[in-house]
Amino acid sequence: MITTITKKKTKKTKAEQKEDAQSLQGALLGQMLTLATSGFGLVAALAWNQAIQDFVKEYVQPFFPSTAIYYKFFYAILITLIAVFITYQLSRLAAKFHVNDKK
């Protein structure tokens, strides 16, 4: 037995079509904003990465001339401390302005 499934086509009103179009535009704009912010964040992170590496090479590595491994650990610890500090400060700021509060 072959069963045919038919879909009911309902016509949307002009207002509903306009609302759907605005919803799509809002979603696209939100996605573009997220992507642009992420891209600029990556560029800033890479710039800071290079600046901190140069600082460590210039001012820390001379104290450990026999091997480069010590200053790499110093660099990793320094980056971790900076990341934790910035994340903590941003969370406090977000809590202050009630960002991501469920209502």
C-alpha positions as CSV (number, residue, x, y, z in Angstrom):
1,M,0.0,0.0,0.0
2,I,1.5,3.3,-1.0
3,T,0.7,6.3,1.1
4,T,1.1,9.8,-0.1
5,I,1.9,12.4,2.4
6,T,0.7,15.9,1.4
7,K,1.7,19.0,3.2
8,K,-0.7,21.8,3.7
9,K,0.5,25.0,2.2
10,T,-0.6,27.9,4.3
11,K,-0.1,31.4,3.0
12,K,1.6,33.8,5.3
13,T,0.3,37.2,5.6
14,K,2.4,40.2,4.6
15,A,3.1,41.0,8.3
16,E,4.3,37.4,9.0
17,Q,6.5,37.5,6.0
18,K,8.0,40.8,7.0
19,E,8.5,39.5,10.6
20,D,10.3,36.4,9.2
21,A,12.5,38.6,7.0
22,Q,13.4,40.8,10.0
23,S,14.1,37.8,12.1
24,L,16.5,36.4,9.5
25,Q,18.2,39.7,9.1
26,G,18.6,40.0,12.9
27,A,20.1,36.5,13.0
28,L,22.5,37.2,10.2
29,L,23.6,40.5,11.7
30,G,24.1,38.8,15.1
31,Q,26.2,36.0,13.5
32,M,28.3,38.6,11.6
33,L,28.9,40.5,14.8
34,T,30.0,37.4,16.6
35,L,32.4,36.4,13.8
36,A,33.8,39.9,13.5
37,T,34.3,40.1,17.2
38,S,36.0,36.7,17.3
39,G,38.3,37.7,14.4
40,F,39.4,40.9,16.0
41,G,39.8,39.0,19.3
42,L,42.1,36.6,17.6
43,V,44.2,39.4,16.0
44,A,44.5,41.1,19.4
45,A,45.5,37.8,21.1
46,L,48.2,37.2,18.5
47,A,49.5,40.7,18.9
48,W,49.7,40.3,22.7
49,N,51.3,36.9,22.2
50,Q,54.1,38.4,20.1
51,A,54.6,41.3,22.5
52,I,54.9,39.0,25.6
53,Q,57.2,36.6,23.7
54,D,59.5,39.5,22.8
55,F,59.4,40.8,26.4
56,V,60.4,37.3,27.7
57,K,63.1,36.9,25.2
58,E,64.5,40.4,25.9
59,Y,64.4,40.5,29.7
60,V,64.0,36.9,31.0
61,Q,66.0,34.7,28.6
62,P,69.4,36.4,29.4
63,F,69.1,35.0,32.9
64,F,68.9,31.5,31.5
65,P,71.4,31.5,28.5
66,S,72.2,27.8,28.6
67,T,68.7,26.7,27.5
68,A,65.5,28.1,26.2
69,I,63.2,25.8,28.1
70,Y,63.1,27.9,31.2
71,Y,61.9,31.1,29.6
72,K,59.3,29.1,27.7
73,F,57.9,27.9,31.0
74,F,58.0,31.4,32.3
75,Y,56.1,32.6,29.2
76,A,53.5,29.9,29.7
77,I,53.0,30.8,33.4
78,L,52.8,34.5,32.6
79,I,50.2,34.0,29.8
80,T,48.1,31.8,32.2
81,L,48.2,34.4,34.9
82,I,47.2,37.1,32.5
83,A,44.4,35.0,31.1
84,V,43.0,34.2,34.5
85,F,43.2,37.8,35.7
86,I,41.4,39.1,32.6
87,T,38.8,36.4,32.7
88,Y,38.1,37.1,36.4
89,Q,37.8,40.9,35.8
90,L,35.5,40.4,32.8
91,S,33.2,38.0,34.9
92,R,33.0,40.6,37.6
93,L,32.1,43.3,35.1
94,A,29.5,41.0,33.5
95,A,28.0,40.3,36.9
96,K,27.9,44.0,37.7
97,F,25.9,44.7,34.6
98,H,23.8,41.6,34.9
99,V,25.0,40.1,31.6
100,N,23.5,36.7,30.8
101,D,21.0,36.8,33.7
102,K,18.1,34.5,33.1
103,K,14.8,36.3,33.7
